[in-house]
Amino acid sequence: MGANMSGDLSYENGDGSSSLSRPRLGDIPESCVASILMNLDPLEICKLARLNRAFRGASSADFIWESKLPSNYRFIADKLFNDDGNDDYTTKTINLTKKDLYGRLCSPNLFDGGKKEIWLDKSSGGLCVSISSKSLSITGIDDRRYWTHIPTEESRFHTVAYLQQIWWLEVDGEFEFQFPRGKYSLFFRLHLGKPSKRLGHRVCNSDHIHGWDIKPVRFQLTTSDGQQALSHCFLDNPGNWVQYHVADFVVENPDISTKINMENGIDFLQALDPDMSSKIFMCLEDPSDLFCVSAVSRSWRQHVIANGLCKQLCLRLFPQLSKVDNVIELTSSTKNPAEVGPSNSMEWESLKQEHRAYTFLARGFTSFAVKQLILEPIAASSTDNFPEESIDNTLEPSERTGPAGRIASYWSSKGQSNPAVPETLTYKLDGDLCLINEINIQPFQAFFQWGLPIYSAKAVRFRMGHVKRPKPPAGRPLDVLQDSVHDSFVWTYTSEVFPMAQENRLQTFRLPEPVLCIGGIMQVELLGRVQKQEMDSLFYICVTHVQIVGRSLAPAVSVDIDEHSKSLTLKVLSYNQPSPPEIPSTNSSFYGRRHVRDLRQIVNILRGNVNIPDYDWEEEDNESDDEEFVL
């Protein structure tokens, strides 16, 4: 209204004459107003637009706001608004004036799957970028013992990464963008303590905040054009969000992308001497924890390898490995590029090789599947009726086999008049390195004899070891080995004596702690006889089934033993976890012998070559009247 009225008004001079009306702001042409507004800040332009129509019309001119937009605003608009993959950014902004585009860019705009946000500063038009914690590479972020994501309204992305406990903090980020020409500052936004709300008020728990004022956090910035900066800062002011300045960088060419690498971290072990660091690491009892430690950072991995911490942990858990003098890798999967370390010498390569091998041993002995470890029987100290009552039968889980379950399956010793004479059963295990947890043995109950006697031992003891001399040629009968079996092996472990119950059940004998068998030979020693056979008044020991339960590293690892020096050479053939045990097929060597033995018994039955004791079967209890068994 003022602009329209000003053209109709006039004023008198001092002599009473009249003249044209006095010039006013509304009389200034819009082009002149626009030229003035180009030299003002966006906020000042918006304020002046409220004066009158001329200023309001001039303030909407595209050339004014294009001068306020970043020089590469087309790239920014295409990055933010081009969701359909069209290269022409105008598909999303064709109906927008430069003023409207400036307004949209001043509002927070999410991109990259909602993990990043970009906007223009309203007063200066400067470009601002915020990166979510989920877009950063945080060491240990997937381990819920150390990190977790918590929702919060205090973040632009409504979630933050919360550090619960850790010795090492390492956060890396990478961002590539076509920045407009200018100077930029990088900040990390951090908060000490876990914020929450109680009764509508914001509270922060700072009870578990320790050490941040002792060791500074290291901040580092590098750019693709060679700019670098490093700073250190103590974290303080718990309970508040603080912007920690990392460094500044300058962009000269807005037409090319600039890649920014940002990093912050703190290593509390740097404040300790190496010996103290090693003592702290050796307090770990789980090999998986030490493996995670070596994966934290390059410096921690080098410390673990250089000090042989995985080897020390293995020796502490399994003292039998102390005789290992050499580790050989026969797998091609370890041919990696040379790693930055104390040196690239043969000594460093040997240390890395030992680290890989002992890490695999520790992981295998603690996490591989527990299974039955007997590969095949070797020999028994004596056998009453070979091969019908041989040691092969102890691998059969059932006490009755053959047609309709009529054939008894068991091993029987020779009869002895002295009940103190022991017996032994020797087995070959699944691999050269086996961690044995328990042994299960089931005594045999003679269901075909009067009174159903159980031929158990009084006690049992176990030995583990390896072969002392080469095995005899294949096909040599097992009964020939019985006299020389004790001279064929070196026993490196002997267990305590376990009492055995005279019961027809699978009895478990658990070792006080898992024992590492090096060499893959296991011997079960049966001590004392409790049952006399009425037919010949001799004492026997009979066993239905034997199980050796534990973990095996076969076929990934094997062992060579030097008889003269007693030293061991560890050979790693593969770092792959063995496949789960399969159900034995009828084509296996044991089941082949099983079927041959059954066939032999059937042939003997047909020929009438069966020695059946002369018992009065009519006096047996009724439970066995309707059953017929073959010895």
Buried (B, 14 or more C-beta within 10 A) or exposed (E): EEBEEBEEEEEEEEEEEEEEBEEBBBEBEBEEBBBBBBEBBBEEBBEBBEBBBBBBEBBBBEEBBBBBBBBBBBBBBBBBBBEEEEEEBBEBBEEBBBBEBBBBBBEEBBBEEEBBBBBBEBEEBBBEBBBBBBBBEBBBBEEEEBBEEEEBEEBBBEBBBBBEEBBBBBBBBBBEBBBBEBEBEBBBBBBBBBBEEEEEEEEBEEEEBEEBEEBEBBBBBBBEEEBEBEBEBEBEEBBEEBEBEBBEBEBEEBEEEBEBBBBBBBBBBEEEEEEEBBEBBBEBEEBEEBBBBBEBBEEBBBBBBBBBBBBBBBBEBBEBBEBBEEBEBEBEEBEEEEEEBEEEEEEBBEBBBBBBBBBBBBBBBBEBEEBBBBBBBBBBBBBBEBBBBBBBBBBBEEBBBBEEEBBBBBBBBBBBEEBEBBBBBBBBBBBBBBBBBBBBBBBBBBBBBBEBBBBBBBBBBBBBBBBBEEEEEEEEEBBEBBEEBEEBBBBBBEBEBBEBEBEBEBBEBEBEEBBBBBBBBBBBBBBBBBBBBEEEEBBBBBBBBBBBBBBBBBEBBBBEBEEEEEEBBBBBBBBEBBEEEEEEEEEEEBBEBBEEBBEEBBEBBEEEEEEEEEEEEEEBEEEBEEEEBBB
